[in-house]
């Protein structure tokens, strides 16, 4: 009896790519260059993000406005750990500079029952901050809008001359570089910052998302 010839298994995908690379050398080098550029941009982007992890201008800078950036609510109306740390950090600075005003900045997401600014304000009121020391920006849905709409709040409050925007920005460590970058792009005169720690379990995902957000920011702001 004749033995049936065994069917050879299909080539591995890696082998196929190698064959394509040998057949089309220009395509191979184009892919290598693109991957290298992507890797380089990731390294540079993450390095910039890390450069602001320990930023603390609380002793060297003073501003009449403290802008606390929102980051979403849990269960529709409660501060998650990340946002609570931001609010508590801003509160600590205000306690040392009680002539300053706190701008709580954050709108209402689709899964939220109140704006982030309202939740932050309510938390600060419970901590003893008088309502006269809190200004609300409750329309923003992005970091860009946080800072842009906060300028309009400052214009209405009229502490500085029109078109002059001094603020100390309070946000998470992974978020500080982009926040300050945007502030510089949209006309903040001075934009000090205080970075607050983030939950370690969420940090890898936050860092990756921040890299992607940085690309979008550089291209659009």
N, CA, C and O of each residue as an XYZ file, in Angstrom:
884
protein
N       0.843     -1.206      0.000
C       0.000      0.000      0.000
C       0.875      1.252      0.000
O       1.905      1.312      0.671
N       0.433      2.260     -0.778
C       1.203      3.500     -0.802
C       0.839      4.335      0.419
O      -0.326      4.499      0.782
N       1.882      4.845      1.020
C       1.651      5.694      2.180
C       1.217      7.088      1.722
O       1.759      7.657      0.774
N       0.228      7.606      2.427
C      -0.227      8.949      2.113
C       0.817      9.963      2.540
O       1.395      9.883      3.624
N       1.039     10.923      1.647
C       2.001     11.963      1.979
C       1.398     12.882      3.041
O       0.257     13.334      2.941
N       2.189     13.127      4.025
C       1.720     14.010      5.103
C       1.630     15.439      4.580
O       2.514     15.931      3.879
N       0.552     16.069      4.942
C       0.379     17.453      4.534
C       1.271     18.360      5.369
O       1.299     18.273      6.597
N       1.985     19.214      4.692
C       2.855     20.140      5.432
C       2.005     21.239      6.043
O       1.048     21.718      5.435
N       2.371     21.629      7.256
C       1.624     22.676      7.948
C       1.884     24.017      7.279
O       2.969     24.233      6.739
N       0.919     24.915      7.304
C       1.092     26.221      6.670
C       2.242     26.985      7.311
O       2.483     26.851      8.511
N       2.950     27.781      6.524
C       4.082     28.534      7.072
C       3.652     29.423      8.232
O       2.539     29.949      8.249
N       4.537     29.580      9.183
C       4.270     30.447     10.318
C       4.177     31.891      9.837
O       4.826     32.261      8.858
N       3.379     32.702     10.514
C       3.215     34.097     10.104
C       4.543     34.836     10.060
O       4.767     35.683      9.195
N       5.436     34.501     11.020
C       6.743     35.164     11.031
C       7.521     34.845      9.765
O       8.179     35.716      9.196
N       7.442     33.576      9.322
C       8.126     33.185      8.096
C       7.563     33.939      6.898
O       8.304     34.327      5.995
N       6.261     34.141      6.895
C       5.637     34.878      5.812
C       6.139     36.315      5.775
O       6.431     36.860      4.710
N       6.235     36.926      6.969
C       6.727     38.300      7.030
C       8.171     38.391      6.554
O       8.554     39.333      5.861
N       8.973     37.382      6.943
C      10.366     37.374      6.510
C      10.457     37.232      4.993
O      11.297     37.859      4.347
N       9.585     36.404      4.440
C       9.587     36.213      2.989
C       9.195     37.500      2.281
O       9.780     37.861      1.260
N       8.183     38.199      2.839
C       7.774     39.477      2.266
C       8.919     40.477      2.332
O       9.156     41.248      1.403
N       9.633     40.439      3.483
C      10.754     41.346      3.656
C      11.849     41.115      2.646
O      12.453     42.064      2.145
N      12.109     39.847      2.341
C      13.140     39.532      1.342
C      12.679     39.902     -0.061
O      13.473     40.339     -0.894
N      11.389     39.723     -0.311
C      10.850     40.000     -1.641
C      10.701     41.504     -1.889
O      10.923     41.994     -2.997
N      10.318     42.222     -0.827
C      10.106     43.666     -0.964
C      10.974     44.414      0.060
O      10.468     44.816      1.107
N      12.241     44.605     -0.217
C      13.154     45.226      0.754
C      12.732     46.631      1.169
O      12.951     47.024      2.314
N      12.132     47.391      0.260
C      11.698     48.742      0.620
C      10.602     48.702      1.680
O      10.581     49.501      2.617
N       9.696     47.747      1.501
C       8.630     47.591      2.494
C       9.208     47.230      3.850
O       8.773     47.746      4.880
N      10.198     46.334      3.844
C      10.829     45.922      5.101
C      11.445     47.113      5.815
O      11.218     47.308      7.009
N      12.224     47.912      5.091
C      12.887     49.051      5.726
C      11.887     50.122      6.147
O      12.086     50.805      7.152
N      10.828     50.263      5.387
C       9.795     51.221      5.796
C       9.163     50.815      7.111
O       8.950     51.651      7.989
N       8.862     49.524      7.250
C       8.278     49.028      8.494
C       9.249     49.188      9.655
O       8.851     49.577     10.753
N      10.530     48.887      9.413
C      11.536     49.020     10.467
C      11.632     50.467     10.930
O      11.704     50.734     12.129
N      11.634     51.399      9.986
C      11.731     52.821     10.335
C      10.494     53.277     11.108
O      10.605     53.999     12.099
N       9.309     52.850     10.648
C       8.072     53.254     11.322
C       8.013     52.722     12.749
O       7.646     53.447     13.674
N       8.373     51.459     12.923
C       8.366     50.865     14.260
C       9.387     51.556     15.153
O       9.118     51.806     16.328
N      10.557     51.864     14.602
C      11.603     52.546     15.372
C      11.150     53.931     15.811
O      11.384     54.334     16.951
N      10.495     54.668     14.898
C      10.001     56.000     15.241
C       8.913     55.933     16.304
O       8.856     56.766     17.208
N       8.049     54.926     16.181
C       6.986     54.755     17.175
C       7.579     54.459     18.543
O       7.141     55.013     19.552
N       8.574     53.586     18.572
C       9.228     53.248     19.834
C       9.934     54.462     20.418
O       9.876     54.698     21.625
N      10.601     55.231     19.565
C      11.304     56.426     20.034
C      10.325     57.443     20.593
O      10.577     58.046     21.637
N       9.207     57.636     19.900
C       8.215     58.605     20.381
C       7.628     58.163     21.721
O       7.340     58.993     22.584
N       7.455     56.855     21.889
C       6.932     56.347     23.158
C       7.918     56.611     24.296
O       7.526     57.031     25.384
N       9.199     56.360     24.032
C      10.224     56.578     25.059
C      10.309     58.051     25.432
O      10.360     58.397     26.613
N      10.325     58.923     24.414
C      10.405     60.363     24.675
C       9.154     60.843     25.407
O       9.242     61.608     26.367
N       7.992     60.389     24.947
C       6.740     60.802     25.574
C       6.655     60.397     27.041
O       6.261     61.195     27.891
N       7.025     59.159     27.330
C       6.976     58.693     28.710
C       8.019     59.407     29.576
O       7.788     59.648     30.761
N       9.167     59.745     28.977
C      10.199     60.483     29.720
C       9.686     61.872     30.108
O       9.931     62.343     31.219
N       8.974     62.520     29.184
C       8.405     63.830     29.487
C       7.355     63.726     30.589
O       7.311     64.559     31.495
N       6.521     62.713     30.508
C       5.508     62.509     31.550
C       6.183     62.298     32.910
O       5.779     62.892     33.910
N       7.204     61.453     32.935
C       7.915     61.168     34.191
C       8.638     62.386     34.747
O       8.853     62.483     35.955
N       9.013     63.317     33.876
C       9.755     64.499     34.324
C       8.939     65.371     35.267
O       9.509     66.179     36.000
N       7.617     65.225     35.266
C       6.764     66.049     36.124
C       6.156     65.276     37.288
O       5.303     65.793     38.009
N       6.595     64.046     37.463
C       6.017     63.205     38.512
C       6.179     63.801     39.910
O       5.282     63.685     40.744
N       7.296     64.425     40.159
C       7.583     64.936     41.502
C       7.432     66.445     41.586
O       7.924     67.052     42.537
N       6.786     67.051     40.649
C       6.689     68.514     40.647
C       5.917     69.000     41.873
O       4.827     68.516     42.176
N       6.507     69.956     42.558
C       5.864     70.525     43.748
C       6.308     71.970     43.898
O       7.367     72.261     44.454
N       5.477     72.864     43.391
C       5.778     74.293     43.477
C       5.072     74.956     44.653
O       4.919     76.177     44.684
N       4.644     74.152     45.613
C       3.844     74.691     46.711
C       4.615     75.682     47.580
O       4.021     76.573     48.187
N       5.934     75.525     47.639
C       6.731     76.427     48.486
C       7.369     77.561     47.691
O       7.632     78.633     48.235
N       7.614     77.329     46.420
C       8.321     78.326     45.620
C       7.404     79.229     44.811
O       7.849     80.253     44.294
N       6.141     78.871     44.693
C       5.229     79.659     43.874
C       3.944     79.950     44.640
O       3.481     79.141     45.444
N       3.387     81.112     44.374
C       2.100     81.454     44.976
C       1.202     82.069     43.911
O       1.630     82.914     43.124
N      -0.028     81.634     43.905
C      -0.994     82.168     42.953
C      -2.325     82.377     43.649
O      -2.660     81.677     44.604
N      -3.077     83.350     43.158
C      -4.399     83.597     43.727
C      -5.370     82.483     43.357
O      -6.386     82.297     44.027
N      -5.060     81.732     42.280
C      -5.962     80.676     41.826
C      -5.299     79.307     41.887
O      -4.164     79.120     41.447
N      -6.035     78.365     42.440
C      -5.618     76.963     42.494
C      -6.602     76.191     41.619
O      -7.783     76.093     41.954
N      -6.133     75.650     40.517
C      -7.026     74.911     39.620
C      -6.872     73.417     39.874
O      -5.797     72.858     39.656
N      -7.923     72.776     40.326
C      -7.930     71.326     40.528
C      -8.655     70.689     39.346
O      -9.834     70.956     39.113
N      -7.948     69.853     38.608
C      -8.506     69.245     37.403
C      -9.289     67.978     37.722
O      -8.832     67.139     38.498
N     -10.447     67.844     37.134
C     -11.296     66.678     37.361
C     -10.788     65.436     36.649
O      -9.933     65.513     35.767
N     -11.329     64.288     37.045
C     -10.901     63.017     36.425
C     -11.994     61.962     36.444
O     -11.691     60.769     36.447
N     -13.235     62.363     36.456
C     -14.323     61.387     36.465
C     -14.787     61.048     37.872
O     -14.039     61.190     38.839
N     -16.036     60.596     37.971
C     -16.626     60.221     39.258
C     -16.974     58.744     39.257
O     -17.132     58.137     38.198
N     -17.093     58.174     40.430
C     -17.549     56.792     40.550
C     -18.974     56.789     41.097
O     -19.361     57.667     41.868
N     -19.732     55.802     40.690
C     -21.135     55.673     41.106
C     -21.934     56.940     40.786
O     -22.953     57.219     41.418
N     -21.465     57.688     39.813
C     -22.216     58.840     39.341
C     -21.990     60.138     40.069
O     -22.151     61.213     39.490
N     -21.603     60.054     41.384
C     -21.499     61.298     42.150
C     -20.434     61.293     43.240
O     -20.408     62.190     44.082
N     -19.554     60.291     43.235
C     -18.557     60.183     44.300
C     -17.144     60.347     43.749
O     -16.860     59.991     42.606
N     -16.264     60.893     44.590
C     -14.877     61.072     44.173
C     -14.137     59.744     44.217
O     -14.097     59.107     45.270
N     -13.551     59.304     43.107
C     -12.686     58.118     43.160
C     -11.359     58.494     43.821
O     -11.104     59.667     44.095
N     -10.523     57.495     44.072
C      -9.264     57.742     44.780
C      -8.421     58.784     44.060
O      -7.876     59.689     44.692
N      -8.311     58.661     42.737
C      -7.473     59.586     41.964
C      -7.924     61.029     42.152
O      -7.101     61.906     42.415
N      -9.213     61.279     42.020
C      -9.722     62.642     42.136
C      -9.675     63.130     43.579
O      -9.424     64.309     43.826
N      -9.909     62.253     44.514
C      -9.846     62.654     45.916
C      -8.443     63.111     46.281
O      -8.284     64.079     47.025
N      -7.419     62.428     45.770
C      -6.042     62.847     46.033
C      -5.771     64.231     45.460
O      -5.074     65.038     46.074
N      -6.324     64.503     44.281
C      -6.149     65.828     43.686
C      -6.789     66.898     44.567
O      -6.184     67.936     44.835
N      -8.007     66.638     45.011
C      -8.721     67.617     45.823
C      -8.010     67.830     47.153
O      -7.884     68.965     47.611
N      -7.551     66.763     47.769
C      -6.858     66.891     49.053
C      -5.534     67.631     48.908
O      -5.136     68.380     49.800
N      -4.852     67.420     47.782
C      -3.606     68.147     47.540
C      -3.869     69.638     47.371
O      -3.148     70.471     47.920
N      -4.907     69.966     46.606
C      -5.280     71.373     46.455
C      -5.710     71.989     47.765
O      -5.413     73.153     48.035
N      -6.413     71.215     48.588
C      -6.847     71.692     49.903
C      -5.657     72.016     50.791
O      -5.657     73.035     51.481
N      -4.643     71.158     50.779
C      -3.449     71.399     51.594
C      -2.763     72.696     51.185
O      -2.291     73.445     52.041
N      -2.704     72.965     49.891
C      -2.087     74.212     49.439
C      -2.930     75.408     49.878
O      -2.393     76.415     50.341
N      -4.248     75.295     49.732
C      -5.130     76.398     50.133
C      -5.000     76.701     51.624
O      -5.050     77.863     52.027
N      -4.834     75.667     52.442
C      -4.712     75.876     53.884
C      -3.479     76.699     54.245
O      -3.429     77.320     55.306
N      -2.496     76.701     53.367
C      -1.299     77.521     53.571
C      -1.439     78.900     52.912
O      -0.660     79.811     53.195
N      -2.428     79.044     52.041
C      -2.624     80.294     51.300
C      -4.123     80.597     51.235
O      -4.747     80.486     50.180
N      -4.678     80.976     52.367
C      -6.131     81.099     52.463
C      -6.686     82.322     51.733
O      -7.902     82.473     51.616
N      -5.820     83.182     51.248
C      -6.304     84.287     50.420
C      -6.494     83.868     48.963
O      -6.992     84.643     48.147
N      -6.090     82.630     48.639
C      -6.268     82.105     47.283
C      -7.691     81.575     47.110
O      -8.408     81.347     48.084
N      -8.081     81.385     45.856
C      -9.367     80.774     45.557
C      -9.136     79.475     44.785
O      -8.219     79.372     43.971
N      -9.981     78.500     45.059
C      -9.883     77.187     44.410
C     -10.879     77.127     43.255
O     -12.076     77.350     43.437
N     -10.365     76.822     42.069
C     -11.241     76.583     40.920
C     -11.350     75.072     40.728
O     -10.372     74.414     40.372
N     -12.520     74.538     40.960
C     -12.738     73.106     40.720
C     -13.253     72.969     39.291
O     -14.253     73.583     38.921
N     -12.561     72.159     38.494
C     -12.840     72.127     37.062
C     -13.192     70.725     36.588
O     -12.386     69.801     36.698
N     -14.391     70.575     36.063
C     -14.812     69.282     35.530
C     -16.300     69.256     35.234
O     -17.113     69.633     36.078
N     -16.653     68.817     34.051
C     -18.059     68.752     33.659
C     -18.714     67.432     34.048
O     -18.200     66.692     34.887
N     -19.832     67.154     33.439
C     -20.622     65.961     33.764
C     -20.559     64.969     32.618
O     -20.945     65.279     31.491
N     -20.065     63.764     32.919
C     -19.999     62.711     31.926
C     -21.333     62.013     31.756
O     -22.272     62.242     32.518
N     -21.405     61.160     30.750
C     -22.669     60.465     30.462
C     -23.102     59.550     31.595
O     -24.296     59.338     31.804
N     -22.128     59.004     32.332
C     -22.466     58.083     33.421
C     -22.445     58.767     34.778
O     -22.394     58.096     35.809
N     -22.482     60.092     34.788
C     -22.436     60.843     36.046
C     -23.746     61.583     36.270
O     -24.373     62.058     35.323
N     -24.147     61.675     37.518
C     -25.405     62.341     37.850
C     -25.217     63.807     38.195
O     -26.182     64.572     38.225
N     -23.971     64.202     38.457
C     -23.649     65.601     38.738
C     -22.310     65.926     38.079
O     -21.541     65.010     37.789
N     -22.013     67.185     37.839
C     -20.701     67.536     37.304
C     -19.597     67.234     38.322
O     -19.823     67.276     39.531
N     -18.422     66.934     37.821
C     -17.280     66.673     38.697
C     -17.002     67.873     39.602
O     -16.648     67.706     40.769
N     -17.164     69.085     39.060
C     -16.904     70.290     39.848
C     -17.807     70.365     41.074
O     -17.378     70.816     42.136
N     -19.045     69.930     40.932
C     -19.981     69.950     42.058
C     -19.527     68.975     43.136
O     -19.542     69.304     44.322
N     -19.124     67.781     42.728
C     -18.647     66.786     43.692
C     -17.399     67.281     44.416
O     -17.259     67.084     45.623
N     -16.500     67.918     43.688
C     -15.287     68.453     44.316
C     -15.626     69.590     45.277
O     -15.084     69.664     46.379
N     -16.515     70.464     44.855
C     -16.934     71.572     45.729
C     -17.555     71.049     47.020
O     -17.227     71.527     48.106
N     -18.450     70.072     46.905
C     -19.114     69.530     48.089
C     -18.103     68.917     49.053
O     -18.235     69.049     50.270
N     -17.089     68.243     48.498
C     -16.050     67.650     49.354
C     -15.288     68.741     50.093
O     -15.029     68.618     51.290
N     -14.931     69.801     49.389
C     -14.177     70.895     50.016
C     -15.012     71.600     51.088
O     -14.484     71.976     52.135
N     -16.297     71.778     50.838
C     -17.171     72.397     51.840
C     -17.204     71.572     53.121
O     -17.210     72.122     54.222
N     -17.226     70.245     52.969
C     -17.231     69.369     54.144
C     -15.919     69.460     54.913
O     -15.880     69.184     56.112
N     -14.838     69.849     54.223
C     -13.538     69.982     54.872
C     -13.332     71.373     55.479
O     -12.259     71.678     56.000
N     -14.354     72.199     55.407
C     -14.290     73.503     56.053
C     -13.898     74.665     55.162
O     -13.689     75.772     55.658
N     -13.792     74.446     53.872
C     -13.465     75.546     52.964
C     -14.738     76.374     52.749
O     -15.774     75.814     52.388
N     -14.682     77.682     52.961
C     -15.892     78.499     52.769
C     -16.293     78.565     51.295
O     -15.438     78.498     50.411
N     -17.561     78.693     51.041
C     -18.054     78.719     49.668
C     -17.483     79.894     48.876
O     -17.351     79.819     47.654
N     -17.145     80.983     49.577
C     -16.595     82.164     48.908
C     -15.191     81.906     48.353
O     -14.701     82.675     47.525
N     -14.548     80.835     48.804
C     -13.191     80.518     48.345
C     -13.195     79.520     47.202
O     -12.133     79.130     46.717
N     -14.388     79.099     46.763
C     -14.485     78.074     45.716
C     -15.175     78.649     44.488
O     -16.265     79.213     44.577
N     -14.529     78.498     43.356
C     -15.111     78.870     42.070
C     -15.313     77.600     41.258
O     -14.490     76.686     41.313
N     -16.410     77.541     40.502
C     -16.713     76.311     39.770
C     -16.632     76.501     38.262
O     -17.110     77.493     37.710
N     -16.019     75.530     37.621
C     -16.031     75.419     36.158
C     -16.609     74.046     35.893
O     -15.925     73.044     36.097
N     -17.841     73.974     35.446
C     -18.556     72.696     35.388
C     -18.996     72.306     33.983
O     -19.968     71.569     33.821
N     -18.281     72.800     32.956
C     -18.682     72.479     31.585
C     -17.664     71.624     30.834
O     -18.000     71.022     29.814
N     -16.453     71.565     31.314
C     -15.363     70.953     30.545
C     -15.488     69.435     30.459
O     -16.021     68.777     31.353
N     -14.974     68.904     29.341
C     -14.967     67.460     29.135
C     -13.577     66.951     28.762
O     -13.418     65.784     28.403
N     -12.572     67.822     28.846
C     -11.197     67.443     28.518
C     -10.245     68.353     29.270
O     -10.657     69.368     29.831
N      -8.964     67.987     29.281
C      -7.965     68.819     29.950
C      -7.880     70.186     29.288
O      -7.761     71.209     29.963
N      -7.942     70.195     27.962
C      -7.912     71.462     27.229
C      -9.056     72.364     27.682
O      -8.847     73.546     27.952
N     -10.251     71.813     27.765
C     -11.396     72.617     28.190
C     -11.295     72.984     29.665
O     -11.700     74.081     30.051
N     -10.763     72.092     30.498
C     -10.530     72.426     31.908
C      -9.820     73.765     32.030
O     -10.266     74.667     32.739
N      -8.709     73.869     31.323
C      -7.851     75.041     31.454
C      -8.399     76.246     30.690
O      -8.250     77.384     31.135
N      -9.023     76.003     29.560
C      -9.597     77.096     28.785
C     -10.778     77.728     29.512
O     -10.855     78.950     29.637
N     -11.694     76.895     29.989
C     -12.871     77.424     30.670
C     -12.510     78.023     32.032
O     -13.197     78.920     32.521
N     -11.434     77.523     32.637
C     -10.982     78.107     33.907
C     -10.477     79.531     33.694
O     -10.569     80.365     34.595
N      -9.943     79.812     32.502
C      -9.556     81.186     32.177
C     -10.782     82.105     32.218
O     -10.699     83.235     32.700
N     -11.893     81.624     31.722
C     -13.117     82.426     31.709
C     -13.609     82.675     33.135
O     -14.154     83.737     33.438
N     -13.409     81.679     34.011
C     -13.773     81.862     35.422
C     -12.913     82.952     36.039
O     -13.411     83.793     36.788
N     -11.618     82.939     35.726
C     -10.713     83.969     36.247
C     -11.088     85.341     35.708
O     -11.026     86.331     36.439
N     -11.473     85.412     34.444
C     -11.905     86.688     33.865
C     -13.106     87.245     34.618
O     -13.186     88.444     34.882
N     -14.040     86.361     34.959
C     -15.239     86.792     35.681
C     -14.904     87.235     37.097
O     -15.481     88.199     37.600
N     -13.978     86.539     37.740
C     -13.604     86.875     39.119
C     -12.802     88.168     39.184
O     -12.885     88.894     40.175
N     -12.032     88.463     38.152
C     -11.328     89.734     37.988
C     -10.330     90.052     39.090
O     -10.285     91.183     39.576
N      -9.546     89.092     39.483
C      -8.478     89.384     40.446
C      -7.260     89.951     39.717
O      -6.671     90.941     40.152
N      -6.889     89.314     38.607
C      -5.787     89.808     37.788
C      -6.334     90.678     36.662
O      -7.537     90.711     36.404
N      -5.418     91.380     36.001
C      -5.806     92.193     34.854
C      -6.343     91.290     33.750
O      -5.909     90.144     33.631
N      -7.274     91.781     32.941
C      -7.830     90.962     31.848
C      -6.727     90.393     30.954
O      -5.792     91.097     30.574
N      -6.855     89.112     30.630
C      -5.857     88.459     29.788
C      -4.629     87.979     30.539
O      -3.703     87.445     29.930
N      -4.607     88.162     31.859
C      -3.483     87.692     32.676
C      -3.956     86.481     33.475
O      -4.907     86.567     34.252
N      -3.281     85.360     33.274
C      -3.732     84.125     33.913
C      -2.586     83.491     34.697
O      -1.706     82.846     34.127
N      -2.615     83.687     36.013
C      -1.669     83.035     36.911
C      -2.420     81.949     37.661
O      -3.491     82.207     38.210
N      -1.886     80.758     37.695
C      -2.555     79.679     38.425
C      -1.551     78.626     38.834
O      -0.512     78.450     38.197
N      -1.875     77.934     39.897
C      -1.122     76.742     40.271
C      -2.037     75.557     39.989
O      -3.140     75.470     40.528
N      -1.579     74.663     39.155
C      -2.392     73.546     38.678
C      -2.160     72.323     39.561
O      -1.020     71.950     39.838
N      -3.238     71.716     39.990
C      -3.157     70.511     40.817
C      -3.765     69.355     40.033
O      -4.932     69.396     39.644
N      -2.959     68.328     39.810
C      -3.452     67.155     39.100
C      -2.564     65.954     39.422
O      -1.602     66.075     40.180
N      -2.883     64.813     38.853
C      -2.121     63.588     39.110
C      -0.738     63.685     38.477
O      -0.532     64.418     37.510
N       0.210     62.930     39.041
C       1.596     62.990     38.563
C       1.717     62.670     37.077
O       2.460     63.349     36.367
N       1.012     61.662     36.591
C       1.114     61.275     35.185
C       0.476     62.305     34.251
O       0.732     62.294     33.047
N      -0.343     63.183     34.796
C      -1.119     64.135     34.009
C      -0.494     65.531     33.972
O      -0.907     66.373     33.173
N       0.497     65.782     34.831
C       1.000     67.139     35.012
C       1.689     67.699     33.775
O       1.496     68.868     33.442
N       2.488     66.891     33.090
C       3.211     67.427     31.938
C       2.241     67.953     30.883
O       2.410     69.060     30.373
N       1.239     67.165     30.563
C       0.288     67.571     29.518
C      -0.520     68.785     29.961
O      -0.782     69.683     29.160
N      -0.916     68.817     31.233
C      -1.686     69.955     31.731
C      -0.888     71.252     31.605
O      -1.420     72.269     31.160
N       0.375     71.217     31.993
C       1.204     72.421     31.901
C       1.523     72.768     30.449
O       1.621     73.944     30.099
N       1.680     71.775     29.623
C       1.916     72.024     28.196
C       0.743     72.787     27.595
O       0.932     73.773     26.883
N      -0.474     72.324     27.888
C      -1.668     72.980     27.361
C      -1.782     74.398     27.912
O      -2.107     75.328     27.174
N      -1.518     74.566     29.199
C      -1.592     75.902     29.806
C      -0.672     76.878     29.082
O      -1.048     78.020     28.819
N       0.526     76.424     28.764
C       1.458     77.279     28.044
C       0.986     77.614     26.651
O       1.243     78.710     26.152
N       0.289     76.671     26.010
C      -0.163     76.860     24.641
C      -1.353     77.819     24.542
O      -1.526     78.482     23.520
N      -2.164     77.897     25.582
C      -3.388     78.693     25.477
C      -3.308     80.021     26.227
O      -4.324     80.691     26.415
N      -2.105     80.403     26.655
C      -1.937     81.763     27.145
C      -1.837     81.976     28.634
O      -1.976     83.109     29.095
N      -1.600     80.933     29.408
C      -1.376     81.146     30.835
C      -0.056     81.887     31.018
O       0.963     81.520     30.434
N      -0.091     82.933     31.836
C       1.100     83.731     32.071
C       2.072     82.989     32.971
O       3.275     82.961     32.713
N       1.552     82.398     34.011
C       2.337     81.563     34.918
C       1.512     80.325     35.236
O       0.306     80.419     35.465
N       2.155     79.173     35.250
C       1.418     77.930     35.501
C       2.301     76.965     36.283
O       2.896     76.034     35.741
N       2.353     77.236     37.581
C       3.055     76.332     38.483
C       2.228     75.054     38.625
O       1.130     74.954     38.078
N       2.757     74.090     39.355
C       2.026     72.838     39.489
C       2.366     72.076     40.753
O       3.456     72.212     41.310
N       1.423     71.279     41.190
C       1.647     70.342     42.294
C       1.132     68.983     41.830
O      -0.067     68.802     41.619
N       2.041     68.040     41.674
C       1.662     66.685     41.258
C       1.295     65.862     42.480
O       1.986     65.904     43.498
N       0.211     65.118     42.376
C      -0.163     64.236     43.480
C      -0.045     62.784     43.031
O      -0.181     62.492     41.842
N       0.206     61.870     43.966
C       0.418     60.463     43.607
C      -0.835     59.810     43.053
O      -1.957     60.246     43.309
N      -0.612     58.749     42.286
C      -1.701     57.978     41.690
C      -1.660     56.545     42.223
O      -0.590     56.062     42.593
N      -2.799     55.861     42.267
C      -2.800     54.451     42.685
C      -1.885     53.626     41.791
O      -2.000     53.683     40.567
N      -0.978     52.860     42.390
C       0.009     52.105     41.614
C      -0.634     51.112     40.660
O      -0.126     50.887     39.561
N      -1.746     50.518     41.069
C      -2.376     49.495     40.228
C      -2.925     50.086     38.929
O      -3.081     49.375     37.936
N      -3.216     51.381     38.940
C      -3.769     52.026     37.749
C      -2.711     52.750     36.932
O      -2.988     53.201     35.820
N      -1.511     52.864     37.467
C      -0.500     53.692     36.835
C      -0.078     53.218     35.444
O       0.035     54.049     34.544
N       0.166     51.899     35.223
C       0.568     51.473     33.872
C      -0.435     51.861     32.789
O      -0.050     52.356     31.730
N      -1.725     51.635     33.057
C      -2.757     51.990     32.084
C      -2.826     53.505     31.915
O      -2.988     54.002     30.800
N      -2.703     54.238     33.021
C      -2.753     55.698     32.959
C      -1.600     56.250     32.135
O      -1.772     57.202     31.374
N      -0.425     55.652     32.288
C       0.747     56.104     31.545
C       0.572     55.864     30.049
O       0.929     56.718     29.237
N       0.027     54.714     29.683
C      -0.198     54.415     28.273
C      -1.233     55.364     27.675
O      -1.041     55.885     26.576
N      -2.310     55.582     28.385
C      -3.339     56.505     27.907
C      -2.791     57.916     27.791
O      -3.158     58.659     26.881
N      -1.921     58.280     28.706
C      -1.351     59.623     28.676
C      -0.455     59.814     27.458
O      -0.431     60.892     26.864
N       0.280     58.772     27.089
C       1.108     58.836     25.882
C       0.244     59.099     24.655
O       0.574     59.950     23.829
N      -0.857     58.372     24.536
C      -1.763     58.556     23.407
C      -2.401     59.948     23.440
O      -2.572     60.589     22.403
N      -2.748     60.403     24.641
C      -3.341     61.730     24.772
C      -2.334     62.820     24.426
O      -2.706     63.864     23.889
N      -1.054     62.579     24.732
C      -0.015     63.550     24.395
C       0.106     63.716     22.891
O       0.251     64.837     22.403
N       0.047     62.625     22.155
C       0.112     62.705     20.692
C      -1.045     63.552     20.168
O      -0.844     64.435     19.334
N      -2.234     63.288     20.648
C      -3.405     64.040     20.212
C      -3.265     65.514     20.562
O      -3.627     66.380     19.766
N      -2.742     65.801     21.745
C      -2.581     67.184     22.182
C      -1.603     67.945     21.301
O      -1.872     69.071     20.881
N      -0.467     67.317     21.029
C       0.543     67.977     20.197
C       0.005     68.260     18.796
O       0.354     69.272     18.188
N      -0.833     67.380     18.290
C      -1.361     67.540     16.934
C      -2.521     68.525     16.843
O      -2.789     69.074     15.774
N      -3.208     68.750     17.964
C      -4.445     69.540     17.890
C      -4.418     70.855     18.656
O      -5.177     71.766     18.325
N      -3.576     70.981     19.660
C      -3.579     72.203     20.482
C      -2.604     73.228     19.915
O      -2.466     74.319     20.468
